[in-house]
Amino acid sequence: MSEGRITRGAGPGKWSDLSRRVASTLVLLGIGVMLAVAQGIWLRLAMAVISAITFWELAAMTGWKNPARHVTLFGRSRPIALAAIAGVSQALALTEFHPLAWLALLLPILLGLPGAKAQDRITYALFGTAILLVAYELVVFREAFGLNFVLWLMGVIIISDTFGYFFGRMLGGPKFWPSLSPKKTWSGTVAGWIGACLLGAALWMAGQGDASLIWVSPLVCFAGQMGDIAESWLKRRAGVKDSSNLIPGHGGFMDRFDAVTGAVLATMVIGIVTSLPVVN
């Protein structure tokens, strides 16, 4: 795990983290390709593995990495054990879409709570629930609404990140949330909303969706940005620069999936409140 303390403005120049942005985009494109190719059992296994890896990172950032706590549940290997439980639970929940299948997702949350730091137990429960729900819902979206729906979702995140990065660096201006994300500006944040809106409008005019995409896309974009902010908050709370070092030079899986988490959760809420956008 990456134990380094967070530093501000690491690297020379305002484009110093461009490689990280490119890595994030490639990861998102990889998800899209995976969802396009993998279906059925392979898609479920992929989501179970992603759940396990991100759960391992979460466990380490919420107190499980402290050697002083090795005498209780699972000993020193607890993050790995919790990751395995999360992966198996996700696989079981995805075996059949049944209301009771959701109960399997509670196992890693309930088993992990006693071992997390007291001040991090709520954080562990909330982020853990988000991880498991998002992996579950990506499969639901793919199989219930089709590939185009998932590609629209990934497209919103990629365009938001791309517009936000380049326009934010070029235009600069006031910071969006300097205490958590020193480089994120209001100009970049708003540019992301505009990019998502343009994507929704383009899909609608091309006959690939209905007009609701014009306002739904920016909402999903904003939720993705909040997912990024939430993960930045978690890393600062844990005192680490990256969620892990699994992707050399680019951090961990949570660093690459933070926006996806926010966007998927928002899409779930929109689906509950109103009908989901129609993407042909």
Residue pairs with C-beta under 8 A, 6 or more apart in sequence:
1 57
1 60
1 65
1 240
1 244
1 245
2 240
2 241
2 242
2 243
2 244
2 245
2 251
2 252
3 240
4 240
4 241
5 239
5 240
5 241
6 235
6 236
6 239
6 240
6 241
7 241
8 182
9 182
9 183
10 16
10 241
11 17
14 169
14 183
15 169
17 183
18 165
19 249
19 250
20 250
20 251
21 161
21 162
21 165
23 247
23 249
23 250
23 256
24 161
24 250
24 255
24 256
24 259
25 158
25 161
25 162
27 256
27 257
28 154
28 157
28 158
28 256
28 260
29 154
29 158
31 138
31 154
31 260
32 150
32 151
32 154
34 43
34 46
35 43
35 138
35 142
35 147
35 150
35 151
36 147
36 151
38 46
39 142
39 143
43 139
43 142
44 91
44 94
44 95
44 139
45 91
47 90
47 94
47 135
47 136
47 138
47 139
48 87
48 88
48 90
48 91
48 94
48 135
49 87
50 135
50 253
50 257
51 86
51 87
51 89
51 90
51 131
51 132
51 135
52 83
52 84
52 86
52 87
52 90
53 83
53 246
53 252
53 253
54 131
54 243
54 252
54 253
54 254
54 257
55 82
55 83
55 86
55 87
55 108
55 128
55 131
55 132
56 79
56 80
56 82
56 83
56 244
57 243
57 244
57 246
57 252
57 253
57 254
58 124
58 127
58 128
58 131
58 243
58 254
59 78
59 79
59 82
59 83
59 112
59 116
59 124
60 79
60 244
61 234
61 235
61 237
61 238
61 240
61 243
62 116
62 117
62 120
62 121
62 123
62 124
62 127
62 238
63 69
63 115
63 116
63 117
63 120
63 124
64 78
64 79
64 82
64 112
64 115
64 116
65 79
66 117
67 76
69 115
70 76
70 78
72 114
72 115
73 111
73 114
73 115
74 81
74 82
74 115
78 115
82 108
82 111
82 112
85 107
85 108
85 111
86 108
86 128
86 131
86 132
89 104
89 105
89 107
89 108
89 132
90 104
90 105
90 132
90 135
90 136
92 101
92 104
93 101
93 102
93 104
93 105
93 132
93 136
94 101
94 136
94 139
95 101
97 140
105 129
105 132
105 133
105 136
108 128
108 132
109 124
109 125
109 128
109 129
109 132
112 124
112 128
113 121
113 124
113 125
116 123
116 124
120 237
123 234
123 237
127 230
127 234
130 261
130 265
131 261
133 264
133 265
133 268
134 257
134 260
134 261
134 264
134 265
137 264
137 267
137 268
138 150
138 264
141 149
141 150
141 153
141 264
141 267
142 149
142 150
145 276
145 279
146 279
148 208
148 279
148 280
149 276
149 279
152 199
152 203
152 209
152 213
152 217
152 277
152 279
153 220
153 263
153 264
153 267
154 260
155 199
156 196
156 199
156 200
156 217
156 220
156 221
156 224
156 263
157 220
157 221
157 224
157 259
157 260
157 263
159 192
159 195
159 196
159 198
159 199
159 221
160 192
160 193
160 195
160 196
160 221
160 224
160 225
160 259
161 192
161 224
161 259
162 195
163 188
163 191
163 192
163 194
163 195
164 184
164 188
164 189
164 191
164 192
164 195
164 225
165 188
166 191
167 187
167 188
167 191
168 183
168 184
168 185
168 187
168 188
168 189
168 191
169 188
171 185
171 187
171 188
171 191
172 185
172 187
173 185
173 186
173 187
174 185
174 186
175 181
175 182
175 183
175 184
175 185
175 186
176 184
176 185
176 186
176 188
176 189
177 184
177 229
180 229
180 232
180 233
180 236
181 228
181 229
181 232
184 225
184 228
184 229
189 225
192 221
192 222
192 225
193 218
193 221
193 222
194 218
195 221
196 217
196 218
196 220
196 221
197 214
197 215
197 217
197 218
199 213
199 217
200 209
200 213
200 214
200 215
200 216
200 217
200 218
200 277
201 213
201 214
203 209
203 213
203 279
204 210
204 211
204 213
204 214
207 280
208 279
208 280
209 277
209 278
209 279
209 280
210 277
210 278
212 275
212 277
212 278
213 277
213 279
216 270
216 277
217 277
219 266
219 270
220 263
220 266
220 267
220 270
221 263
222 266
223 262
223 263
223 265
223 266
223 267
224 259
224 260
224 262
224 263
224 266
225 259
225 262
226 262
227 258
227 259
227 260
227 261
227 262
227 263
227 265
228 258
228 259
228 262
230 258
230 261
230 262
231 243
231 254
231 255
231 258
231 261
232 258
234 254
235 241
235 242
235 243
241 251
242 251
242 252
242 255
243 251
243 252
243 253
243 254
243 255
244 251
244 252
244 253
244 254
245 251
245 252
246 252
246 253
247 253
247 255
247 256
250 256
267 276
270 276
270 277
